[in-house]
Amino acid sequence: MTLITITAGVGTVFEGGSACLIDTLWAAARAEDEVEHISVRAVRCRVDIGVFSVQMDQVTARAVASNLVERALAMSPQLRKWSVAATMPGIVGS
């Protein structure tokens, strides 16, 4: 799992909640990303995103998750004010 934090300016909220954001991330996912699970947690002007991919090393999983989130930020009008603040590797899938 790779953990990515996105942030926006004070007072910016993602309309639609976690389920809508997860749908947006899945819409940005590609088959070759081999994503198994996406989770999100919103905390005041910050959203933590967990992207779980199987059968890949930590470096590849981190690149896949980063590219996925960047695609979602670019394709969603609701995410235009958001940007990636941090990316960190989590648990590696097997």
Secondary structure, 3 states (H helix, E strand, C coil): CEEEEEECCCCCCCCCHHHHHHHHHHHHCCHHHCEEEEEEEECCCEEEEEEEECCCCHHHHHHHHHHHHHHHHHHCHHHCCCEEEEEEECCCCC
